[in-house]
Amino acid sequence: MTGEKWGQPNHGVGLLSDLGTKISEWVASETTKDWEKWKISAHPGLYVVKMPAKKDVPAHGALEINPADQFGNPTKRRGIYIRSLAEMQAVADLFGGKIPKAVSTLCDAVFDENAAPQTPDVDALVIA
């Protein structure tokens, strides 16, 4: 799925559930390796990461915050892994900022793809 673009202006109600479904399929795919990163081109330094399965916990998606260089590649070996919207908000609060709407929508899709979708009012979110 690398190279697909999501979130082109589509104001349909299914945007969030479609995004969650695509992320779930990517995480569940046998071709996706543990710890593989998926660049989010609209937000350099933000990645979707496939977290490996553990005993009773299946593989799942997380977000990684890792500063990007001028080419969009991570500059650190490991970034900050975010596993819930509450964690993302805690990180944003450290810097006195708000979570951009597109990132919040991505968090919803990664962490709770079965939630009822909100009416999307999303800026373009492109994952390349």
N, CA, C and O atoms as CSV, one atom per row, in Angstrom:
chain,resi,resn,atom,element,x,y,z
A,1,MET,N,N,0.793,-1.194,0.000
A,1,MET,CA,C,0.000,0.000,0.000
A,1,MET,C,C,0.839,1.264,0.000
A,1,MET,O,O,0.298,2.366,-0.095
A,2,THR,N,N,2.132,1.125,0.103
A,2,THR,CA,C,2.975,2.303,0.113
A,2,THR,C,C,2.744,3.088,-1.157
A,2,THR,O,O,2.650,2.517,-2.244
A,3,GLY,N,N,2.652,4.390,-1.020
A,3,GLY,CA,C,2.445,5.238,-2.169
A,3,GLY,C,C,1.000,5.626,-2.389
A,3,GLY,O,O,0.728,6.505,-3.207
A,4,GLU,N,N,0.044,4.995,-1.678
A,4,GLU,CA,C,-1.346,5.361,-1.818
A,4,GLU,C,C,-1.596,6.697,-1.172
A,4,GLU,O,O,-0.927,7.056,-0.204
A,5,LYS,N,N,-2.548,7.436,-1.692
A,5,LYS,CA,C,-2.899,8.729,-1.108
A,5,LYS,C,C,-4.269,8.607,-0.463
A,5,LYS,O,O,-5.224,8.139,-1.083
A,6,TRP,N,N,-4.353,9.035,0.792
A,6,TRP,CA,C,-5.612,9.013,1.521
A,6,TRP,C,C,-6.027,10.424,1.814
A,6,TRP,O,O,-5.199,11.333,1.871
A,7,GLY,N,N,-7.298,10.601,1.998
A,7,GLY,CA,C,-7.810,11.847,2.516
A,7,GLY,C,C,-7.859,12.976,1.512
A,7,GLY,O,O,-7.935,14.141,1.903
A,8,GLN,N,N,-7.817,12.666,0.237
A,8,GLN,CA,C,-8.049,13.723,-0.720
A,8,GLN,C,C,-9.434,14.276,-0.395
A,8,GLN,O,O,-10.274,13.533,0.112
A,9,PRO,N,N,-9.696,15.528,-0.661
A,9,PRO,CA,C,-10.966,16.104,-0.233
A,9,PRO,C,C,-12.136,15.186,-0.575
A,9,PRO,O,O,-12.573,15.106,-1.723
A,10,ASN,N,N,-12.618,14.512,0.430
A,10,ASN,CA,C,-13.732,13.586,0.319
A,10,ASN,C,C,-14.551,13.820,1.572
A,10,ASN,O,O,-14.164,13.391,2.659
A,11,HIS,N,N,-15.648,14.477,1.435
A,11,HIS,CA,C,-16.411,14.846,2.610
A,11,HIS,C,C,-17.489,13.822,2.904
A,11,HIS,O,O,-18.490,14.145,3.545
A,12,GLY,N,N,-17.300,12.577,2.439
A,12,GLY,CA,C,-18.239,11.515,2.753
A,12,GLY,C,C,-18.070,11.060,4.198
A,12,GLY,O,O,-16.996,11.205,4.782
A,13,VAL,N,N,-19.129,10.512,4.763
A,13,VAL,CA,C,-19.113,10.094,6.159
A,13,VAL,C,C,-18.145,8.938,6.379
A,13,VAL,O,O,-17.664,8.760,7.498
A,14,GLY,N,N,-17.844,8.151,5.360
A,14,GLY,CA,C,-17.015,6.971,5.526
A,14,GLY,C,C,-15.518,7.218,5.531
A,14,GLY,O,O,-14.758,6.253,5.609
A,15,LEU,N,N,-15.050,8.464,5.453
A,15,LEU,CA,C,-13.614,8.747,5.366
A,15,LEU,C,C,-12.839,8.141,6.519
A,15,LEU,O,O,-11.834,7.466,6.299
A,16,LEU,N,N,-13.289,8.372,7.749
A,16,LEU,CA,C,-12.580,7.868,8.915
A,16,LEU,C,C,-12.575,6.349,8.937
A,16,LEU,O,O,-11.539,5.747,9.218
A,17,SER,N,N,-13.707,5.714,8.649
A,17,SER,CA,C,-13.755,4.257,8.666
A,17,SER,C,C,-12.925,3.676,7.527
A,17,SER,O,O,-12.299,2.630,7.698
A,18,ASP,N,N,-12.906,4.341,6.356
A,18,ASP,CA,C,-12.070,3.870,5.248
A,18,ASP,C,C,-10.599,3.945,5.621
A,18,ASP,O,O,-9.840,3.020,5.334
A,19,LEU,N,N,-10.192,5.029,6.256
A,19,LEU,CA,C,-8.811,5.193,6.684
A,19,LEU,C,C,-8.444,4.123,7.701
A,19,LEU,O,O,-7.377,3.515,7.614
A,20,GLY,N,N,-9.332,3.894,8.669
A,20,GLY,CA,C,-9.095,2.851,9.672
A,20,GLY,C,C,-8.988,1.477,9.039
A,20,GLY,O,O,-8.149,0.669,9.436
A,21,THR,N,N,-9.831,1.212,8.057
A,21,THR,CA,C,-9.801,-0.073,7.365
A,21,THR,C,C,-8.485,-0.249,6.608
A,21,THR,O,O,-7.885,-1.323,6.653
A,22,LYS,N,N,-8.035,0.795,5.915
A,22,LYS,CA,C,-6.780,0.701,5.163
A,22,LYS,C,C,-5.596,0.483,6.096
A,22,LYS,O,O,-4.698,-0.302,5.792
A,23,ILE,N,N,-5.594,1.177,7.230
A,23,ILE,CA,C,-4.507,0.990,8.192
A,23,ILE,C,C,-4.563,-0.419,8.763
A,23,ILE,O,O,-3.525,-1.070,8.888
A,24,SER,N,N,-5.755,-0.907,9.115
A,24,SER,CA,C,-5.901,-2.267,9.647
A,24,SER,C,C,-5.409,-3.305,8.647
A,24,SER,O,O,-4.716,-4.254,9.014
A,25,GLU,N,N,-5.769,-3.121,7.389
A,25,GLU,CA,C,-5.322,-4.054,6.348
A,25,GLU,C,C,-3.809,-4.010,6.200
A,25,GLU,O,O,-3.169,-5.049,6.040
A,26,TRP,N,N,-3.234,-2.813,6.252
A,26,TRP,CA,C,-1.777,-2.675,6.142
A,26,TRP,C,C,-1.080,-3.371,7.302
A,26,TRP,O,O,-0.095,-4.081,7.100
A,27,VAL,N,N,-1.585,-3.172,8.519
A,27,VAL,CA,C,-0.990,-3.801,9.701
A,27,VAL,C,C,-1.129,-5.320,9.624
A,27,VAL,O,O,-0.196,-6.044,9.970
A,28,ALA,N,N,-2.281,-5.803,9.175
A,28,ALA,CA,C,-2.541,-7.247,9.127
A,28,ALA,C,C,-1.849,-7.957,7.964
A,28,ALA,O,O,-1.730,-9.182,7.967
A,29,SER,N,N,-1.399,-7.199,6.980
A,29,SER,CA,C,-0.784,-7.798,5.799
A,29,SER,C,C,0.486,-8.565,6.149
A,29,SER,O,O,1.306,-8.104,6.943
A,30,GLU,N,N,0.633,-9.726,5.553
A,30,GLU,CA,C,1.835,-10.534,5.779
A,30,GLU,C,C,3.072,-9.890,5.153
A,30,GLU,O,O,4.199,-10.204,5.537
A,31,THR,N,N,2.866,-8.996,4.198
A,31,THR,CA,C,4.003,-8.336,3.552
A,31,THR,C,C,4.516,-7.147,4.367
A,31,THR,O,O,5.616,-6.655,4.118
A,32,THR,N,N,3.728,-6.686,5.333
A,32,THR,CA,C,4.154,-5.578,6.189
A,32,THR,C,C,4.967,-6.160,7.341
A,32,THR,O,O,4.464,-6.987,8.101
A,33,LYS,N,N,6.211,-5.734,7.471
A,33,LYS,CA,C,7.096,-6.251,8.510
A,33,LYS,C,C,6.859,-5.527,9.833
A,33,LYS,O,O,6.422,-4.376,9.850
A,34,ASP,N,N,7.152,-6.214,10.948
A,34,ASP,CA,C,7.092,-5.567,12.251
A,34,ASP,C,C,8.006,-4.350,12.235
A,34,ASP,O,O,9.101,-4.396,11.675
A,35,TRP,N,N,7.562,-3.280,12.838
A,35,TRP,CA,C,8.272,-2.010,12.965
A,35,TRP,C,C,8.369,-1.244,11.648
A,35,TRP,O,O,9.055,-0.224,11.588
A,36,GLU,N,N,7.700,-1.710,10.589
A,36,GLU,CA,C,7.718,-0.982,9.322
A,36,GLU,C,C,7.008,0.350,9.490
A,36,GLU,O,O,5.985,0.443,10.169
A,37,LYS,N,N,7.568,1.386,8.858
A,37,LYS,CA,C,7.020,2.736,8.972
A,37,LYS,C,C,6.356,3.146,7.668
A,37,LYS,O,O,6.788,2.766,6.580
A,38,TRP,N,N,5.301,3.926,7.806
A,38,TRP,CA,C,4.572,4.459,6.670
A,38,TRP,C,C,4.588,5.970,6.812
A,38,TRP,O,O,3.988,6.509,7.742
A,39,LYS,N,N,5.269,6.667,5.896
A,39,LYS,CA,C,5.391,8.128,5.949
A,39,LYS,C,C,4.040,8.794,5.737
A,39,LYS,O,O,3.234,8.342,4.924
A,40,ILE,N,N,3.806,9.856,6.464
A,40,ILE,CA,C,2.625,10.683,6.265
A,40,ILE,C,C,3.140,11.987,5.673
A,40,ILE,O,O,3.643,12.850,6.393
A,41,SER,N,N,3.012,12.123,4.369
A,41,SER,CA,C,3.652,13.238,3.670
A,41,SER,C,C,3.100,14.598,4.063
A,41,SER,O,O,3.815,15.596,3.968
A,42,ALA,N,N,1.854,14.666,4.501
A,42,ALA,CA,C,1.284,15.957,4.896
A,42,ALA,C,C,1.868,16.455,6.213
A,42,ALA,O,O,1.757,17.638,6.534
A,43,HIS,N,N,2.491,15.556,6.981
A,43,HIS,CA,C,3.078,15.909,8.278
A,43,HIS,C,C,4.450,15.252,8.400
A,43,HIS,O,O,4.564,14.192,9.015
A,44,PRO,N,N,5.500,15.859,7.826
A,44,PRO,CA,C,6.833,15.274,7.934
A,44,PRO,C,C,7.204,15.046,9.403
A,44,PRO,O,O,7.016,15.920,10.249
A,45,GLY,N,N,7.728,13.870,9.678
A,45,GLY,CA,C,8.091,13.525,11.046
A,45,GLY,C,C,7.025,12.713,11.754
A,45,GLY,O,O,7.203,12.343,12.914
A,46,LEU,N,N,5.906,12.424,11.071
A,46,LEU,CA,C,4.843,11.607,11.635
A,46,LEU,C,C,4.699,10.361,10.767
A,46,LEU,O,O,4.601,10.453,9.543
A,47,TYR,N,N,4.686,9.190,11.415
A,47,TYR,CA,C,4.657,7.912,10.705
A,47,TYR,C,C,3.643,6.975,11.356
A,47,TYR,O,O,3.429,7.040,12.567
A,48,VAL,N,N,3.018,6.103,10.561
A,48,VAL,CA,C,2.249,4.989,11.101
A,48,VAL,C,C,3.246,3.831,11.168
A,48,VAL,O,O,3.976,3.583,10.208
A,49,VAL,N,N,3.278,3.123,12.298
A,49,VAL,CA,C,4.232,2.032,12.506
A,49,VAL,C,C,3.471,0.755,12.854
A,49,VAL,O,O,2.520,0.787,13.636
A,50,LYS,N,N,3.890,-0.366,12.273
A,50,LYS,CA,C,3.310,-1.657,12.641
A,50,LYS,C,C,4.032,-2.152,13.890
A,50,LYS,O,O,5.221,-2.466,13.853
A,51,MET,N,N,3.293,-2.216,14.995
A,51,MET,CA,C,3.848,-2.718,16.245
A,51,MET,C,C,3.704,-4.236,16.243
A,51,MET,O,O,2.649,-4.749,15.869
A,52,PRO,N,N,4.739,-4.965,16.653
A,52,PRO,CA,C,4.678,-6.420,16.598
A,52,PRO,C,C,3.696,-7.001,17.610
A,52,PRO,O,O,3.385,-6.382,18.628
A,53,ALA,N,N,3.220,-8.201,17.305
A,53,ALA,CA,C,2.331,-8.917,18.217
A,53,ALA,C,C,3.120,-9.374,19.444
A,53,ALA,O,O,4.311,-9.672,19.358
A,54,LYS,N,N,2.442,-9.423,20.568
A,54,LYS,CA,C,3.007,-9.965,21.804
A,54,LYS,C,C,2.050,-11.026,22.308
A,54,LYS,O,O,0.916,-11.094,21.834
A,55,LYS,N,N,2.450,-11.826,23.217
A,55,LYS,CA,C,1.644,-12.935,23.756
A,55,LYS,C,C,0.177,-12.921,23.323
A,55,LYS,O,O,-0.186,-13.592,22.357
A,56,ASP,N,N,-0.662,-12.171,24.021
A,56,ASP,CA,C,-2.099,-12.153,23.725
A,56,ASP,C,C,-2.547,-10.902,22.981
A,56,ASP,O,O,-3.743,-10.691,22.781
A,57,VAL,N,N,-1.597,-10.078,22.574
A,57,VAL,CA,C,-1.930,-8.827,21.882
A,57,VAL,C,C,-1.510,-8.959,20.415
A,57,VAL,O,O,-0.335,-9.175,20.117
A,58,PRO,N,N,-2.485,-8.827,19.498
A,58,PRO,CA,C,-2.120,-8.932,18.074
A,58,PRO,C,C,-1.328,-7.706,17.612
A,58,PRO,O,O,-1.276,-6.685,18.297
A,59,ALA,N,N,-0.726,-7.832,16.455
A,59,ALA,CA,C,-0.025,-6.682,15.855
A,59,ALA,C,C,-1.030,-5.546,15.714
A,59,ALA,O,O,-2.209,-5.777,15.447
A,60,HIS,N,N,-0.548,-4.308,15.897
A,60,HIS,CA,C,-1.424,-3.150,15.827
A,60,HIS,C,C,-0.639,-1.946,15.338
A,60,HIS,O,O,0.590,-1.972,15.289
A,61,GLY,N,N,-1.353,-0.900,14.980
A,61,GLY,CA,C,-0.723,0.316,14.504
A,61,GLY,C,C,-0.472,1.287,15.634
A,61,GLY,O,O,-1.190,1.300,16.635
A,62,ALA,N,N,0.547,2.096,15.466
A,62,ALA,CA,C,0.860,3.190,16.384
A,62,ALA,C,C,1.357,4.347,15.532
A,62,ALA,O,O,1.677,4.171,14.356
A,63,LEU,N,N,1.420,5.510,16.121
A,63,LEU,CA,C,2.007,6.659,15.440
A,63,LEU,C,C,3.376,6.902,16.035
A,63,LEU,O,O,3.572,6.733,17.239
A,64,GLU,N,N,4.320,7.296,15.209
A,64,GLU,CA,C,5.655,7.653,15.677
A,64,GLU,C,C,5.899,9.108,15.309
A,64,GLU,O,O,5.649,9.530,14.180
A,65,ILE,N,N,6.392,9.863,16.281
A,65,ILE,CA,C,6.834,11.230,16.044
A,65,ILE,C,C,8.353,11.183,16.044
A,65,ILE,O,O,8.969,10.802,17.039
A,66,ASN,N,N,8.953,11.573,14.927
A,66,ASN,CA,C,10.400,11.501,14.773
A,66,ASN,C,C,10.791,12.633,13.813
A,66,ASN,O,O,10.343,12.650,12.666
A,67,PRO,N,N,11.621,13.574,14.269
A,67,PRO,CA,C,11.984,14.699,13.398
A,67,PRO,C,C,12.440,14.216,12.019
A,67,PRO,O,O,13.143,13.213,11.896
A,68,ALA,N,N,12.027,14.948,10.994
A,68,ALA,CA,C,12.361,14.583,9.623
A,68,ALA,C,C,13.426,15.519,9.062
A,68,ALA,O,O,13.494,16.696,9.415
A,69,ASP,N,N,14.260,14.959,8.171
A,69,ASP,CA,C,15.245,15.796,7.486
A,69,ASP,C,C,14.582,16.456,6.279
A,69,ASP,O,O,13.368,16.354,6.100
A,70,GLN,N,N,15.379,17.131,5.454
A,70,GLN,CA,C,14.816,17.855,4.310
A,70,GLN,C,C,14.187,16.935,3.272
A,70,GLN,O,O,13.449,17.405,2.406
A,71,PHE,N,N,14.464,15.618,3.341
A,71,PHE,CA,C,13.895,14.657,2.402
A,71,PHE,C,C,12.697,13.919,2.990
A,71,PHE,O,O,12.095,13.077,2.323
A,72,GLY,N,N,12.347,14.236,4.247
A,72,GLY,CA,C,11.213,13.580,4.898
A,72,GLY,C,C,11.565,12.296,5.614
A,72,GLY,O,O,10.676,11.584,6.079
A,73,ASN,N,N,12.855,11.987,5.711
A,73,ASN,CA,C,13.288,10.761,6.390
A,73,ASN,C,C,13.526,11.032,7.874
A,73,ASN,O,O,13.916,12.141,8.241
A,74,PRO,N,N,13.296,10.035,8.732
A,74,PRO,CA,C,13.517,10.239,10.163
A,74,PRO,C,C,14.983,10.534,10.466
A,74,PRO,O,O,15.883,9.973,9.840
A,75,THR,N,N,15.212,11.423,11.434
A,75,THR,CA,C,16.589,11.777,11.787
A,75,THR,C,C,17.099,10.996,12.989
A,75,THR,O,O,18.306,10.959,13.232
A,76,LYS,N,N,16.213,10.378,13.737
A,76,LYS,CA,C,16.591,9.595,14.905
A,76,LYS,C,C,16.296,8.125,14.641
A,76,LYS,O,O,15.440,7.784,13.825
A,77,ARG,N,N,17.015,7.269,15.340
A,77,ARG,CA,C,16.770,5.832,15.183
A,77,ARG,C,C,15.363,5.491,15.657
A,77,ARG,O,O,14.653,4.718,15.013
A,78,ARG,N,N,14.964,6.074,16.787
A,78,ARG,CA,C,13.625,5.856,17.317
A,78,ARG,C,C,13.009,7.189,17.681
A,78,ARG,O,O,13.688,8.101,18.153
A,79,GLY,N,N,11.721,7.284,17.454
A,79,GLY,CA,C,10.992,8.485,17.829
A,79,GLY,C,C,10.144,8.205,19.053
A,79,GLY,O,O,10.417,7.280,19.819
A,80,ILE,N,N,9.128,9.004,19.225
A,80,ILE,CA,C,8.177,8.821,20.315
A,80,ILE,C,C,6.997,8.047,19.743
A,80,ILE,O,O,6.384,8.469,18.763
A,81,TYR,N,N,6.684,6.915,20.358
A,81,TYR,CA,C,5.567,6.092,19.896
A,81,TYR,C,C,4.304,6.487,20.643
A,81,TYR,O,O,4.291,6.560,21.872
A,82,ILE,N,N,3.255,6.738,19.894
A,82,ILE,CA,C,1.970,7.156,20.431
A,82,ILE,C,C,0.972,6.032,20.167
A,82,ILE,O,O,0.802,5.588,19.031
A,83,ARG,N,N,0.310,5.578,21.241
A,83,ARG,CA,C,-0.615,4.450,21.105
A,83,ARG,C,C,-2.069,4.815,21.389
A,83,ARG,O,O,-2.943,3.949,21.349
A,84,SER,N,N,-2.336,6.093,21.677
A,84,SER,CA,C,-3.723,6.519,21.915
A,84,SER,C,C,-3.834,8.021,21.686
A,84,SER,O,O,-2.839,8.746,21.690
A,85,LEU,N,N,-5.058,8.461,21.488
A,85,LEU,CA,C,-5.287,9.890,21.315
A,85,LEU,C,C,-4.927,10.638,22.596
A,85,LEU,O,O,-4.451,11.772,22.534
A,86,ALA,N,N,-5.148,10.018,23.757
A,86,ALA,CA,C,-4.787,10.656,25.033
A,86,ALA,C,C,-3.276,10.878,25.119
A,86,ALA,O,O,-2.834,11.921,25.600
A,87,GLU,N,N,-2.485,9.916,24.661
A,87,GLU,CA,C,-1.028,10.100,24.640
A,87,GLU,C,C,-0.639,11.237,23.699
A,87,GLU,O,O,0.234,12.043,24.020
A,88,MET,N,N,-1.287,11.298,22.540
A,88,MET,CA,C,-0.995,12.370,21.582
A,88,MET,C,C,-1.321,13.725,22.202
A,88,MET,O,O,-0.559,14.679,22.044
A,89,GLN,N,N,-2.447,13.814,22.904
A,89,GLN,CA,C,-2.828,15.076,23.533
A,89,GLN,C,C,-1.832,15.451,24.630
A,89,GLN,O,O,-1.505,16.627,24.787
A,90,ALA,N,N,-1.345,14.466,25.392
A,90,ALA,CA,C,-0.361,14.733,26.445
A,90,ALA,C,C,0.928,15.296,25.852
A,90,ALA,O,O,1.525,16.209,26.423
A,91,VAL,N,N,1.361,14.762,24.718
A,91,VAL,CA,C,2.562,15.275,24.048
A,91,VAL,C,C,2.311,16.696,23.555
A,91,VAL,O,O,3.164,17.568,23.719
A,92,ALA,N,N,1.154,16.932,22.955
A,92,ALA,CA,C,0.822,18.275,22.470
A,92,ALA,C,C,0.773,19.265,23.636
A,92,ALA,O,O,1.225,20.403,23.504
A,93,ASP,N,N,0.234,18.842,24.759
A,93,ASP,CA,C,0.136,19.717,25.936
A,93,ASP,C,C,1.506,20.117,26.462
A,93,ASP,O,O,1.668,21.211,27.002
A,94,LEU,N,N,2.491,19.242,26.308
A,94,LEU,CA,C,3.848,19.577,26.749
A,94,LEU,C,C,4.364,20.838,26.061
A,94,LEU,O,O,5.134,21.607,26.636
A,95,PHE,N,N,3.927,21.031,24.825
A,95,PHE,CA,C,4.397,22.158,24.035
A,95,PHE,C,C,3.340,23.241,23.892
A,95,PHE,O,O,3.503,24.169,23.099
A,96,GLY,N,N,2.253,23.129,24.658
A,96,GLY,CA,C,1.220,24.152,24.652
A,96,GLY,C,C,0.456,24.254,23.356
A,96,GLY,O,O,-0.128,25.296,23.059
A,97,GLY,N,N,0.451,23.182,22.576
A,97,GLY,CA,C,-0.215,23.235,21.282
A,97,GLY,C,C,-1.414,22.322,21.201
A,97,GLY,O,O,-1.669,21.506,22.087
A,98,LYS,N,N,-2.141,22.482,20.116
A,98,LYS,CA,C,-3.273,21.619,19.835
A,98,LYS,C,C,-2.874,20.617,18.768
A,98,LYS,O,O,-1.947,20.847,17.992
A,99,ILE,N,N,-3.579,19.517,18.743
A,99,ILE,CA,C,-3.347,18.511,17.719
A,99,ILE,C,C,-4.056,18.975,16.445
A,99,ILE,O,O,-5.250,19.272,16.490
A,100,PRO,N,N,-3.345,19.047,15.303
A,100,PRO,CA,C,-4.012,19.421,14.055
A,100,PRO,C,C,-5.159,18.456,13.751
A,100,PRO,O,O,-5.060,17.266,14.051
A,101,LYS,N,N,-6.227,18.947,13.170
A,101,LYS,CA,C,-7.418,18.135,12.886
A,101,LYS,C,C,-7.078,16.894,12.067
A,101,LYS,O,O,-7.598,15.816,12.353
A,102,ALA,N,N,-6.219,17.017,11.059
A,102,ALA,CA,C,-5.853,15.865,10.226
A,102,ALA,C,C,-5.124,14.810,11.054
A,102,ALA,O,O,-5.320,13.615,10.835
A,103,VAL,N,N,-4.288,15.232,11.997
A,103,VAL,CA,C,-3.564,14.278,12.850
A,103,VAL,C,C,-4.534,13.628,13.831
A,103,VAL,O,O,-4.424,12.433,14.107
A,104,SER,N,N,-5.467,14.387,14.353
A,104,SER,CA,C,-6.485,13.847,15.249
A,104,SER,C,C,-7.320,12.784,14.531
A,104,SER,O,O,-7.633,11.739,15.102
A,105,THR,N,N,-7.674,13.059,13.286
A,105,THR,CA,C,-8.429,12.095,12.482
A,105,THR,C,C,-7.600,10.832,12.257
A,105,THR,O,O,-8.125,9.721,12.323
A,106,LEU,N,N,-6.313,11.002,11.992
A,106,LEU,CA,C,-5.438,9.852,11.818
A,106,LEU,C,C,-5.361,9.044,13.114
A,106,LEU,O,O,-5.403,7.814,13.078
A,107,CYS,N,N,-5.251,9.720,14.250
A,107,CYS,CA,C,-5.237,9.024,15.549
A,107,CYS,C,C,-6.501,8.194,15.722
A,107,CYS,O,O,-6.438,7.035,16.132
A,108,ASP,N,N,-7.646,8.788,15.409
A,108,ASP,CA,C,-8.901,8.055,15.516
A,108,ASP,C,C,-8.883,6.803,14.648
A,108,ASP,O,O,-9.351,5.745,15.069
A,109,ALA,N,N,-8.347,6.922,13.445
A,109,ALA,CA,C,-8.312,5.792,12.525
A,109,ALA,C,C,-7.345,4.717,12.993
A,109,ALA,O,O,-7.641,3.529,12.859
A,110,VAL,N,N,-6.201,5.100,13.536
A,110,VAL,CA,C,-5.201,4.127,13.960
A,110,VAL,C,C,-5.620,3.434,15.253
A,110,VAL,O,O,-5.471,2.219,15.384
A,111,PHE,N,N,-6.140,4.200,16.205
A,111,PHE,CA,C,-6.376,3.653,17.532
A,111,PHE,C,C,-7.765,3.074,17.738
A,111,PHE,O,O,-7.944,2.251,18.636
A,112,ASP,N,N,-8.750,3.463,16.952
A,112,ASP,CA,C,-10.097,2.958,17.154
A,112,ASP,C,C,-10.853,2.939,15.843
A,112,ASP,O,O,-11.812,3.688,15.660
A,113,GLU,N,N,-10.420,2.082,14.931
A,113,GLU,CA,C,-11.017,2.063,13.601
A,113,GLU,C,C,-12.461,1.585,13.605
A,113,GLU,O,O,-13.141,1.713,12.587
A,114,ASN,N,N,-12.954,1.039,14.712
A,114,ASN,CA,C,-14.340,0.585,14.767
A,114,ASN,C,C,-15.277,1.630,15.358
A,114,ASN,O,O,-16.478,1.384,15.479
A,115,ALA,N,N,-14.744,2.796,15.728
A,115,ALA,CA,C,-15.578,3.843,16.302
A,115,ALA,C,C,-16.479,4.436,15.231
A,115,ALA,O,O,-16.152,4.410,14.044
A,116,ALA,N,N,-17.596,4.961,15.651
A,116,ALA,CA,C,-18.497,5.626,14.705
A,116,ALA,C,C,-17.805,6.848,14.147
A,116,ALA,O,O,-17.307,7.670,14.917
A,117,PRO,N,N,-17.757,6.997,12.837
A,117,PRO,CA,C,-17.056,8.137,12.248
A,117,PRO,C,C,-17.746,9.461,12.555
A,117,PRO,O,O,-18.974,9.550,12.593
A,118,GLN,N,N,-16.934,10.475,12.772
A,118,GLN,CA,C,-17.422,11.835,12.953
A,118,GLN,C,C,-17.600,12.419,11.549
A,118,GLN,O,O,-17.060,11.886,10.579
A,119,THR,N,N,-18.337,13.484,11.448
A,119,THR,CA,C,-18.442,14.152,10.157
A,119,THR,C,C,-17.085,14.738,9.837
A,119,THR,O,O,-16.660,15.686,10.498
A,120,PRO,N,N,-16.392,14.207,8.849
A,120,PRO,CA,C,-15.028,14.658,8.601
A,120,PRO,C,C,-14.983,16.066,8.027
A,120,PRO,O,O,-15.679,16.391,7.065
A,121,ASP,N,N,-14.161,16.878,8.634
A,121,ASP,CA,C,-13.854,18.208,8.140
A,121,ASP,C,C,-12.343,18.269,8.132
A,121,ASP,O,O,-11.728,19.027,8.882
A,122,VAL,N,N,-11.756,17.456,7.267
A,122,VAL,CA,C,-10.342,17.190,7.317
A,122,VAL,C,C,-9.603,17.915,6.200
A,122,VAL,O,O,-10.044,17.931,5.051
A,123,ASP,N,N,-8.475,18.514,6.559
A,123,ASP,CA,C,-7.588,19.022,5.514
A,123,ASP,C,C,-7.045,17.801,4.801
A,123,ASP,O,O,-7.178,16.693,5.320
A,124,ALA,N,N,-6.450,17.951,3.653
A,124,ALA,CA,C,-5.929,16.813,2.914
A,124,ALA,C,C,-4.905,16.070,3.762
A,124,ALA,O,O,-3.958,16.665,4.276
A,125,LEU,N,N,-5.104,14.775,3.901
A,125,LEU,CA,C,-4.185,13.911,4.636
A,125,LEU,C,C,-3.644,12.915,3.628
A,125,LEU,O,O,-4.393,12.085,3.111
A,126,VAL,N,N,-2.362,12.986,3.345
A,126,VAL,CA,C,-1.772,12.160,2.309
A,126,VAL,C,C,-0.711,11.282,2.932
A,126,VAL,O,O,0.223,11.778,3.562
A,127,ILE,N,N,-0.850,9.981,2.760
A,127,ILE,CA,C,0.167,9.051,3.234
A,127,ILE,C,C,0.856,8.491,2.013
A,127,ILE,O,O,0.215,7.893,1.149
A,128,ALA,N,N,2.168,8.683,1.939
A,128,ALA,CA,C,2.904,8.239,0.761
A,128,ALA,C,C,3.897,7.163,1.118
A,128,ALA,O,O,4.611,6.668,0.246
